[in-house]
Amino acid sequence: MNAMAALDSYLARPWLRHYPEGVPESVEIPPCSVVDLFDEATAAEPECVAILFHGRRVRHRELREGADRLAAAFAALGVGKGDRVALFLVNSPQFVIAYFAALKCGAVVTPISPVYTSHEVRHQLSDSGARVAVCQDLLYETLARSGVPLEAVVVTGMDEYLPAHRRLLVTTPLGRWFGSGARVQLPRAAGVYRWSELLAAPAPAPPRVAIDPGCDLAALPYTGGTTGNPKGAMLTHANLVAASTIARALFPGLVPGREVALAFLPFFHIYGQVVIMLNGLLQRNLLVLLTTPDTEAMLEAIERHRVTLFYGVPTLYEYLKDHRDTSKVDWRRLKLILSGADTLHETTASDWRRRTGAGILEGYGLTETAAISHVNPVERPKAGSFGCPVPNMWAAVLDPEGGQAVPLGEVGELVLSGPSVMQGYWNRPEDNARVFIEVAGRRWLRTGDLVRMDEEGYFHFYDRAKDLIKYRGYSVFAKDVEDVLYAHPHVKAAGVIGVPDPAVGQRIKAIVVLKTDARGKVSEDEIRAWCSARLAEYKVPQIVEFRGELPKTDVGKVSRRELREEATAQRAGAA
């Protein structure tokens, strides 16, 4: 098959014939801003509860009034169209209110991970050019240590949206915190403002700002930084409106305004921010909001509040499938159990189904695509696949070096084109020139992910291009080896990397976490023998290391980047 014929096989979009009944091939994206959709959603049923936060009910009216008041306060502080507003917050009503308040000023939100160090905070603030930050009081010291001059910092405490009548122990990414405890003492410095004081002031009307949805940025989330420093992905209002509109069309069986979602994934990350927060609020669903994935709180909340939508990541499902309390939840009652942000291992999915009687629907997306680009059809999911492109999304597989389409079924780089694809990386013209290409009259995003499409239009993940291991001229996908390791009955987690060796290119190293009852009982030779029976000899790890845990990204992925950095440091120390 030549390159043109191969390209035609992708442009024919064979996945469309597997869309469930009621899911259209394409949807009309309304030409409006995120602010328009938020105002419409909060006005539809103002007294309905939008967020349930550790027992505190926050209604649509309160969200709207809070966003309007804070938008007016932002405007008085000089925040205007195009300015960047940093959100250094845990999951909370304040995150939601600050997010929409900034957008009402025409500003751009750039959420920062609450577990970032001052060095990491410094990079994002400096790179984005943020003028104003909204900060958790427990995080103020980290923000101050970053040393980045800001015109205004709005500080808020957890207790401001917790029930006032009781002392409540809350788990956050920052540790355990008592809801009615004393507030963090802040300096009475110029430019530092209390959230409660700003929202209590007499509120003029929010600013009236003309927004061009297709051109004006709404969000500047930063990528995970798998190589070098994280980069800001420029998402317009149109990108986010498209993502939300398409998500609504994907699941016609869900009823807007009547679903209940457990919202524990971090809102600073694109998965939590768009799939859970934005989609949930714009579809008027109830968000049961937790500050962190505390297992007991999650499982209790699912049953108490009759949750219908559950969004997780593969490492969470791997943990929950063996948890003693997982059976307390009737998982078959839920309408949607979705996995994203990383590859769902087939053993995890099958073990989960055996334990719960419910299936996990796997999807795929990137910060650069406003979260979701693929999902398995509800009525016809395929094991081992992250599904089919969503409506309005085009996908193809190209040779990562030559840029030509590869034949159907062969592995290459996934490229995407659609209305939710970002405008580019913030202040990174060289990166933009590399990741965007023109093919068949379309602008495509190079994802850096190695995949294949089968004859039915389902896509299968192999590896990040940068995680490909070259051993004696052979290409070894780390995921292939990890899948075999995860199938071992005593392996809890695994990460596979290539370690440079001039004699062979890279040696394959497996870092393995054993289940508690197997630690000290399984040898390196046993792990290699397990792999030898299931993999070609050149894919078998030459080095096996046991650990108690693996480094993770903010959303629970095994961080191969950190594993590689550790291996580099070990070699440097041994030299």
Phi, psi and omega per residue, in radians:
M1 nan 2.215 3.117
N2 -1.404 2.994 -3.025
A3 -1.080 -0.678 -3.123
M4 -1.170 -0.728 3.109
A5 -1.136 -0.666 3.110
A6 -1.103 -0.762 3.131
L7 -1.077 -0.692 3.132
D8 -1.051 -0.578 -3.127
S9 -1.155 -0.485 3.083
Y10 -1.475 -0.708 -3.118
L11 -1.174 -0.328 3.085
A12 -1.271 -0.248 3.097
R13 0.879 1.115 -3.112
P14 -1.092 -0.308 -3.109
W15 -1.189 -0.338 -3.053
L16 -1.063 -0.557 -3.086
R17 -1.249 -0.134 3.132
H18 -1.839 0.085 3.067
Y19 -1.097 2.394 3.083
P20 -1.104 2.765 3.098
E21 -1.011 2.298 3.132
G22 1.707 -0.196 3.093
V23 -1.668 2.068 -3.078
P24 -1.393 2.790 3.070
E25 -1.143 -0.586 3.088
S26 -2.605 2.740 3.113
V27 -2.169 2.672 3.095
E28 -1.448 2.171 -3.124
I29 -1.566 2.084 -3.117
P30 -1.135 2.418 -3.099
P31 -1.439 1.101 -3.077
C32 -2.337 3.068 3.136
S33 -1.677 2.924 3.041
V34 -1.087 -0.628 3.110
V35 -1.049 -0.746 3.117
D36 -1.024 -0.782 -3.122
L37 -1.184 -0.660 3.121
F38 -1.130 -0.811 3.141
D39 -1.106 -0.671 3.118
E40 -1.140 -0.774 -3.106
A41 -1.172 -0.743 -3.092
T42 -1.291 -0.407 3.113
A43 -1.447 -0.374 -3.044
A44 -1.131 -0.813 3.124
E45 -2.431 1.313 -2.981
P46 -1.069 -0.490 -3.094
E47 -1.599 -0.040 3.083
C48 -1.312 2.597 -3.125
V49 -1.342 2.219 3.121
A50 -1.665 -0.670 -3.065
I51 -2.355 2.355 2.977
L52 -1.963 1.970 -2.985
F53 -2.109 1.680 3.132
H54 0.870 0.796 3.104
G55 1.645 -0.209 -3.139
R56 -1.626 2.201 3.130
R57 -1.654 2.115 3.118
V58 -1.956 2.041 -3.065
R59 -1.531 2.847 3.125
H60 -0.979 -0.686 -3.140
R61 -1.075 -0.722 -3.133
E62 -1.190 -0.659 3.073
L63 -1.088 -0.805 -3.110
R64 -1.106 -0.815 -3.129
E65 -1.126 -0.707 3.124
G66 -1.111 -0.755 3.133
A67 -1.136 -0.698 3.131
D68 -1.141 -0.778 -3.141
R69 -1.120 -0.780 -3.112
L70 -1.206 -0.612 3.081
A71 -1.070 -0.729 3.098
A72 -1.110 -0.711 3.114
A73 -1.143 -0.739 3.082
F74 -1.007 -0.824 -3.117
A75 -1.044 -0.694 3.113
A76 -1.145 -0.455 3.104
L77 -1.488 -0.009 3.084
G78 1.705 0.127 3.128
V79 -1.293 2.222 -3.120
G80 -2.364 -2.993 -3.063
K81 -1.058 2.279 3.106
G82 1.532 -0.237 3.103
D83 -1.187 2.617 3.106
R84 -1.722 2.296 3.107
V85 -2.036 2.076 -3.127
A86 -1.496 2.410 3.068
L87 -1.978 1.867 -3.122
F88 -1.925 1.284 -2.927
L89 -2.419 2.626 2.939
V90 -1.411 2.984 3.063
N91 -1.015 2.176 -3.053
S92 -2.981 2.850 3.019
P93 -1.017 -0.549 3.131
Q94 -1.076 -0.649 3.103
F95 -1.038 -0.822 -3.097
V96 -1.113 -0.847 -3.097
I97 -1.103 -0.791 -3.132
A98 -1.128 -0.638 3.136
Y99 -1.021 -0.918 -3.078
F100 -1.337 -0.493 3.077
A101 -1.105 -0.752 3.120
A102 -1.098 -0.751 -3.138
L103 -1.123 -0.590 3.121
K104 -1.150 -0.398 3.063
C105 -1.504 -0.051 -3.040
G106 1.422 0.164 -3.123
A107 -1.452 3.060 -3.098
V108 -2.059 2.203 3.140
V109 -1.525 2.396 3.041
T110 -2.234 1.668 -3.092
P111 -1.288 2.447 -3.114
I112 -2.038 2.396 3.122
S113 -1.051 2.263 3.137
P114 -1.208 -0.140 3.090
V115 -1.762 0.119 3.108
Y116 -1.171 2.586 3.002
T117 -1.415 2.953 3.133
S118 -1.071 -0.561 3.109
H119 -1.132 -0.759 3.141
E120 -1.209 -0.662 3.079
V121 -1.089 -0.721 -3.138
R122 -1.019 -0.778 -3.126
H123 -1.051 -0.835 -3.057
Q124 -1.199 -0.724 3.119
L125 -1.104 -0.785 -3.109
S126 -1.193 -0.773 -3.084
D127 -1.164 -0.699 -3.113
S128 -1.361 -0.400 -3.071
G129 1.279 0.527 -3.125
A130 -1.061 2.393 3.119
R131 -1.742 -0.467 -3.042
V132 -2.361 2.564 3.080
A133 -2.324 2.515 2.947
V134 -1.898 2.178 -2.878
C135 -2.298 2.415 2.967
Q136 -1.130 2.447 -3.095
D137 -1.055 -0.616 3.132
L138 -1.196 -0.250 -3.118
L139 -1.813 -0.019 -3.037
Y140 -1.062 -0.711 -3.114
E141 -1.093 -0.703 3.094
T142 -1.098 -0.742 3.111
L143 -1.082 -0.792 -3.120
A144 -1.105 -0.674 -3.114
R145 -1.195 -0.313 3.120
S146 -1.091 -0.474 3.090
G147 1.365 0.113 -3.123
V148 -1.475 2.161 3.131
P149 -1.232 2.211 3.112
L150 -2.115 2.585 -3.140
E151 -1.315 -0.516 3.134
A152 -2.708 2.475 3.033
V153 -2.229 2.123 3.089
V154 -1.758 2.146 -3.030
V155 -1.955 2.380 -3.110
T156 -2.373 2.622 3.131
G157 -1.910 2.747 3.138
M158 -1.026 -0.582 -3.009
D159 -1.215 -0.238 -3.037
E160 -1.218 -0.310 3.092
Y161 -2.264 0.487 3.056
L162 -1.871 2.722 3.095
P163 -0.964 2.316 -3.068
A164 -1.390 -0.269 -2.962
H165 -1.567 -0.032 -3.084
R166 -2.557 2.705 3.069
R167 -1.495 2.121 -2.977
L168 -2.162 2.201 3.080
L169 -1.512 2.104 -3.100
V170 -2.061 2.387 3.056
T171 -1.677 2.237 3.120
T172 -2.220 2.960 3.048
P173 -1.073 -0.210 -3.121
L174 -1.703 0.036 -3.137
G175 2.022 -2.902 3.128
R176 -1.441 2.469 -3.051
W177 -2.526 2.376 3.123
F178 -1.604 2.133 -3.001
G179 -1.045 -0.574 -3.113
S180 -1.805 0.300 3.125
G181 -1.270 3.027 -3.115
A182 -1.141 2.539 3.109
R183 -1.277 2.724 3.049
V184 -1.160 2.339 3.127
Q185 -1.336 2.184 -3.119
L186 -1.993 2.598 3.098
P187 -1.204 2.492 3.025
R188 -1.433 1.280 -3.051
A189 -1.879 2.717 3.085
A190 -1.068 2.335 3.094
G191 1.556 -0.021 3.103
V192 -1.875 2.156 -3.040
Y193 -2.218 2.530 3.043
R194 -1.493 2.327 3.091
W195 -0.907 -0.883 -3.061
S196 -1.060 -0.626 -3.134
E197 -1.223 -0.695 3.136
L198 -1.155 -0.726 -3.102
L199 -1.352 -0.329 3.137
A200 -1.483 -0.313 -3.114
A201 -1.169 2.648 3.064
P202 -0.926 2.234 -2.954
A203 -1.791 1.983 2.947
P204 -1.258 3.009 3.110
A205 -1.114 2.592 3.096
P206 -1.103 2.727 -3.108
P207 -1.103 2.578 3.067
R208 -1.715 1.956 -3.055
V209 -2.150 2.273 3.071
A210 -1.395 2.148 -3.116
I211 -2.007 2.230 3.014
D212 -1.646 1.791 -3.009
P213 -0.961 -0.636 -3.071
G214 -1.361 -0.330 -3.072
C215 -1.993 -0.615 -3.024
D216 -1.426 2.308 3.141
L217 -1.289 2.520 3.036
A218 -1.912 -0.734 -3.051
A219 -2.394 2.554 3.089
L220 -2.256 1.209 3.089
P221 -1.301 2.612 -3.121
Y222 -1.802 2.414 3.132
T223 -1.213 2.917 -3.054
G224 -1.195 -0.212 3.116
G225 1.245 0.880 3.141
T226 -1.140 -0.441 2.992
T227 -2.408 2.240 3.130
G228 1.221 -2.864 -3.139
N229 -1.303 2.641 3.078
P230 -1.041 2.674 -3.130
K231 -2.079 2.536 3.113
G232 -1.465 2.236 3.101
A233 -1.648 2.107 -3.075
M234 -1.444 1.887 3.141
L235 -1.942 2.138 3.123
T236 -1.446 2.978 3.008
H237 -1.008 -0.714 -3.135
A238 -1.100 -0.659 3.098
N239 -1.045 -0.818 -3.087
L240 -1.265 -0.658 3.078
V241 -1.110 -0.692 3.100
A242 -1.109 -0.799 -3.133
A243 -1.037 -0.752 -3.131
S244 -1.213 -0.729 -3.131
T245 -1.121 -0.759 3.140
I246 -1.157 -0.708 3.134
A247 -1.062 -0.679 3.124
R248 -1.119 -0.670 -3.109
A249 -1.271 -0.397 -3.046
L250 -1.156 -0.566 -3.009
F251 -2.209 1.362 -3.083
P252 -1.112 -0.293 3.131
G253 -1.347 -0.223 3.110
L254 -1.488 2.526 -3.065
V255 -1.911 1.920 3.124
P256 -0.962 2.365 3.140
G257 1.501 -0.061 -3.084
R258 -2.208 -0.059 -3.128
E259 -1.622 2.764 3.128
V260 -2.209 2.101 -3.097
A261 -1.960 2.393 3.013
L262 -1.466 2.052 -3.026
A263 -1.936 1.522 3.117
F264 -2.055 -0.367 3.096
L265 -1.124 2.483 -2.999
P266 -1.111 2.348 -3.121
F267 -1.271 -0.351 3.097
F268 -1.181 -0.437 -3.138
H269 -1.508 2.573 -3.017
I270 -1.072 -0.556 3.129
Y271 -1.094 -0.967 3.133
G272 -1.152 -0.665 -3.058
Q273 -1.171 -0.811 -3.050
V274 -1.654 -0.927 -3.029
V275 -1.160 -0.683 -3.072
I276 -1.710 -1.047 -3.039
M277 -1.176 -1.027 -3.040
L278 -1.137 -0.891 -3.137
N279 -1.084 -0.728 -3.120
G280 -1.073 -0.822 -3.106
L281 -1.225 -0.743 -3.103
L282 -1.210 -0.402 3.068
Q283 -1.688 0.126 3.062
R284 1.059 0.555 3.068
N285 -1.530 2.730 3.121
L286 -1.402 2.257 3.063
L287 -1.804 2.029 3.011
V288 -1.519 1.786 -2.888
L289 -1.670 2.140 3.051
L290 -2.055 2.605 -3.113
T291 -1.438 -0.268 -3.121
T292 -2.815 2.742 -3.138
P293 -1.353 1.138 3.037
D294 -1.278 2.064 -2.955
T295 -1.002 -0.842 -3.097
E296 -1.101 -0.754 -3.141
A297 -1.133 -0.690 3.141
M298 -1.093 -0.915 -3.067
L299 -1.142 -0.655 3.106
E300 -1.154 -0.699 -3.112
A301 -1.183 -0.629 -3.128
I302 -1.040 -0.766 -3.116
E303 -1.377 -0.755 -3.081
R304 -1.092 -0.721 -3.027
H305 -1.789 0.171 3.086
R306 0.916 0.905 3.137
V307 -1.048 2.406 3.117
T308 -1.961 -0.330 -3.093
L309 -2.185 2.182 -3.122
F310 -2.232 2.137 -3.131
Y311 -2.020 2.171 -3.110
G312 -2.423 -3.074 3.091
V313 -2.136 2.756 -3.039
P314 -0.949 -0.705 -3.122
T315 -1.125 -0.555 3.102
L316 -1.194 -0.775 3.120
Y317 -1.125 -0.643 3.093
E318 -1.074 -0.668 3.130
Y319 -1.272 -0.798 -3.062
L320 -1.196 -0.516 -3.073
K321 -1.106 -0.373 3.129
D322 -1.921 0.024 -3.063
H323 -1.307 2.459 -3.059
R324 -1.119 -0.484 -3.066
D325 -1.668 -0.023 -3.103
T326 -1.039 -0.589 -3.106
S327 -1.247 -0.152 3.088
K328 -1.251 -0.261 -3.139
V329 -1.771 2.360 3.029
D330 -1.512 1.508 -3.044
W331 -1.160 -0.442 -3.133
R332 -1.196 -0.313 3.117
R333 -1.295 -0.456 -3.082
L334 -1.197 2.533 -3.139
K335 -1.439 -0.501 -3.074
L336 -2.593 2.201 3.010
I337 -2.167 1.900 -2.979
L338 -2.001 2.517 3.061
S339 -2.153 2.365 3.099
G340 -2.674 -3.066 3.075
A341 1.372 -0.194 3.092
D342 -2.915 3.005 -3.125
T343 -1.321 2.272 3.070
L344 -1.530 1.987 -3.138
H345 -1.198 2.462 -3.077
E346 -1.070 -0.587 3.109
T347 -1.153 -0.643 3.096
T348 -1.108 -0.807 -3.114
A349 -1.113 -0.754 -3.113
S350 -1.235 -0.702 3.097
D351 -1.121 -0.669 3.112
W352 -1.089 -0.780 -3.135
R353 -1.106 -0.708 3.119
R354 -1.108 -0.657 -3.088
R355 -1.324 -0.712 -2.972
T356 -1.889 -0.335 -3.055
G357 1.366 0.105 -3.120
A358 -2.103 2.669 3.121
G359 -1.695 2.777 3.051
I360 -1.893 2.251 3.105
L361 -1.621 2.088 -3.098
E362 -1.641 2.434 3.085
G363 -2.298 -3.127 -3.090
Y364 -2.578 2.528 3.059
G365 -3.026 3.040 -3.100
L366 -2.386 2.786 2.950
T367 -0.958 -0.682 -3.082
E368 -1.207 -0.221 3.104
T369 -2.009 0.371 -3.122
A370 0.987 0.696 2.959
A371 1.739 -1.116 -2.924
I372 -2.108 2.358 3.033
S373 -2.225 -0.427 -3.128
H374 -2.373 2.646 2.966
V375 -2.747 2.623 3.077
N376 -1.243 2.381 3.053
P377 -1.011 2.345 -3.069
V378 -0.992 -0.718 -3.043
E379 -1.550 -0.133 -3.078
R380 -2.601 1.007 3.107
P381 -1.222 2.677 3.135
K382 -2.145 2.170 3.139
A383 -1.072 2.387 3.107
G384 1.478 -0.004 3.137
S385 -2.042 2.566 3.039
F386 -1.622 0.208 2.928
G387 1.781 -2.738 -3.054
C388 -2.017 2.705 3.072
P389 -1.022 2.514 -3.139
V390 -1.348 2.915 3.093
P391 -0.916 2.525 3.124
N392 1.290 -0.034 -3.126
M393 -1.811 2.319 3.055
W394 -1.881 2.488 -3.115
A395 -2.463 2.553 3.088
A396 -2.612 2.925 -3.136
V397 -2.154 2.100 -3.063
L398 -2.065 2.716 2.977
D399 -1.118 2.092 -3.063
P400 -1.105 -0.332 -3.137
E401 -1.734 -0.781 -3.078
G402 -1.567 -0.370 3.131
G403 1.389 0.107 3.112
Q404 -1.604 2.611 3.092
A405 -1.103 2.413 3.107
V406 -1.654 2.683 -3.141
P407 -1.047 2.656 3.128
L408 -0.891 2.286 3.100
G409 1.634 -0.210 3.123
E410 -1.608 2.725 -3.089
V411 -1.497 2.363 3.070
G412 -2.791 -2.941 -3.101
E413 -1.549 2.301 3.093
L414 -1.272 2.266 3.020
V415 -2.152 2.560 -3.023
L416 -2.320 2.561 3.076
S417 -2.479 2.218 -3.135
G418 3.103 3.033 -3.020
P419 -1.257 -0.237 3.114
S420 -1.691 -0.019 3.133
V421 -1.239 2.333 -3.069
M422 -0.987 2.889 3.075
Q423 -1.384 -0.415 -3.136
G424 2.635 -3.130 3.089
Y425 -1.529 2.472 -3.090
W426 -1.135 2.087 3.072
N427 0.990 0.597 -3.139
R428 -2.244 1.172 -3.092
P429 -1.055 -0.623 -3.140
E430 -1.184 -0.720 3.090
D431 -1.127 -0.696 -3.141
N432 -1.122 -0.675 3.107
A433 -1.126 -0.483 -3.116
R434 -1.450 -0.677 -2.988
V435 -1.572 -0.279 3.117
F436 -1.885 2.327 3.122
I437 -2.351 2.751 3.077
E438 -1.851 2.130 3.108
V439 -2.454 2.280 3.087
A440 0.921 0.672 3.080
G441 1.327 0.197 3.130
R442 -2.111 2.649 3.025
R443 -1.610 2.105 -3.062
W444 -2.013 2.528 3.030
L445 -1.665 2.172 3.014
R446 -1.408 2.092 -3.038
T447 -1.468 -0.401 -3.027
G448 1.391 0.078 3.119
D449 -1.773 2.356 3.118
L450 -1.621 2.149 -3.046
V451 -2.482 3.066 2.913
R452 -2.434 2.674 3.033
M453 -1.917 2.285 3.113
D454 -1.486 3.139 -3.011
E455 -1.174 -0.293 3.122
E456 -1.641 -0.042 3.123
G457 1.598 0.205 3.044
Y458 -1.541 2.503 -3.104
F459 -1.848 2.524 -3.096
H460 -2.220 2.263 -3.089
F461 -1.493 2.449 3.065
Y462 -2.003 -0.905 -3.090
D463 -3.044 2.868 2.856
R464 -1.263 2.476 -3.139
A465 -0.983 -0.654 -3.113
K466 -1.300 -0.222 3.126
D467 -1.673 -0.013 3.109
L468 -1.136 2.304 -3.113
I469 -1.806 2.289 3.110
K470 -1.868 1.939 -3.118
Y471 -2.135 2.009 -3.136
R472 0.897 0.628 3.127
G473 1.529 -0.192 3.104
Y474 -1.497 2.564 3.026
S475 -1.650 2.167 -3.129
V476 -2.078 2.137 3.075
F477 -1.483 2.170 -3.139
A478 -0.993 -0.648 -3.113
K479 -1.092 -0.654 3.122
D480 -1.001 -0.779 -3.123
V481 -1.227 -0.733 -3.139
E482 -1.091 -0.666 3.122
D483 -1.041 -0.719 3.114
V484 -1.166 -0.715 3.128
L485 -1.120 -0.727 -3.136
Y486 -1.139 -0.429 3.127
A487 -1.332 -0.232 3.121
H488 -1.176 2.316 -3.036
P489 -1.104 -0.326 -3.096
H490 -1.881 0.060 -3.113
V491 -1.673 2.210 3.119
K492 -1.621 -0.680 -3.124
A493 -2.709 2.745 -3.128
A494 -2.717 2.612 3.022
G495 -2.390 2.394 -3.085
V496 -2.144 2.316 -3.136
I497 -2.394 2.909 3.021
G498 -1.765 2.323 3.122
V499 -1.899 2.097 -3.082
P500 -0.956 2.356 3.088
D501 -2.609 1.980 -3.071
P502 -0.966 -0.475 -3.077
A503 -1.273 -0.539 -3.043
V504 -2.257 -0.041 -3.054
G505 1.706 -1.319 3.058
Q506 -2.521 2.374 2.993
R507 -1.600 2.572 -3.093
I508 -1.537 2.154 3.135
K509 -2.060 2.284 3.083
A510 -1.932 2.181 3.055
I511 -1.840 2.083 -2.916
V512 -2.110 2.382 2.981
V513 -1.915 2.086 3.133
L514 -1.527 2.691 3.018
K515 -1.110 2.657 -2.978
T516 -0.915 -0.798 -3.064
D517 -1.313 -0.095 -3.116
A518 -1.848 -0.105 -3.056
R519 -1.167 2.287 -3.100
G520 1.497 -0.095 -3.092
K521 -1.927 -0.226 -3.128
V522 -1.976 2.271 -3.066
S523 -1.704 2.893 3.058
E524 -1.066 -0.703 3.136
D525 -1.093 -0.635 3.140
E526 -1.158 -0.694 3.115
I527 -1.113 -0.777 3.131
R528 -1.127 -0.667 3.117
A529 -1.127 -0.692 3.088
W530 -1.036 -0.770 -3.139
C531 -1.207 -0.680 -3.118
S532 -1.065 -0.573 -3.123
A533 -1.329 -0.199 -2.999
R534 -2.232 -0.114 -3.095
L535 -2.318 2.684 2.978
A536 -1.014 2.625 -3.011
E537 -1.003 -0.625 -3.085
Y538 -1.244 -0.226 3.119
K539 -1.636 -0.126 -3.074
V540 -1.304 2.278 -3.134
P541 -1.041 2.307 3.045
Q542 -1.466 -0.421 -3.117
I543 -2.170 2.288 3.076
V544 -2.192 2.239 3.118
E545 -2.208 2.305 3.091
F546 -1.694 2.424 3.088
R547 -2.430 2.886 3.087
G548 -1.436 -0.416 3.102
E549 -2.794 2.899 3.139
L550 -2.052 2.592 3.074
P551 -1.144 2.457 -3.098
K552 -2.173 2.702 2.987
T553 -1.378 3.127 -3.099
D554 -1.103 -0.424 -3.141
V555 -1.874 0.311 2.989
G556 1.609 0.087 3.049
K557 -1.258 2.561 2.935
V558 -1.158 2.198 -3.070
S559 -1.551 1.659 3.094
R560 -1.137 -0.525 3.102
R561 -1.023 -0.812 3.137
E562 -1.165 -0.634 3.099
L563 -1.108 -0.706 3.105
R564 -1.153 -0.723 3.131
E565 -1.102 -0.696 3.107
E566 -1.111 -0.735 3.132
A567 -1.111 -0.681 3.105
T568 -1.110 -0.746 3.127
A569 -1.127 -0.662 3.115
Q570 -1.111 -0.723 3.127
R571 -1.149 -0.700 -3.137
A572 -1.135 -0.659 3.135
G573 -1.222 -0.517 -3.118
A574 -1.444 -0.286 -3.082
A575 -1.263 nan nan
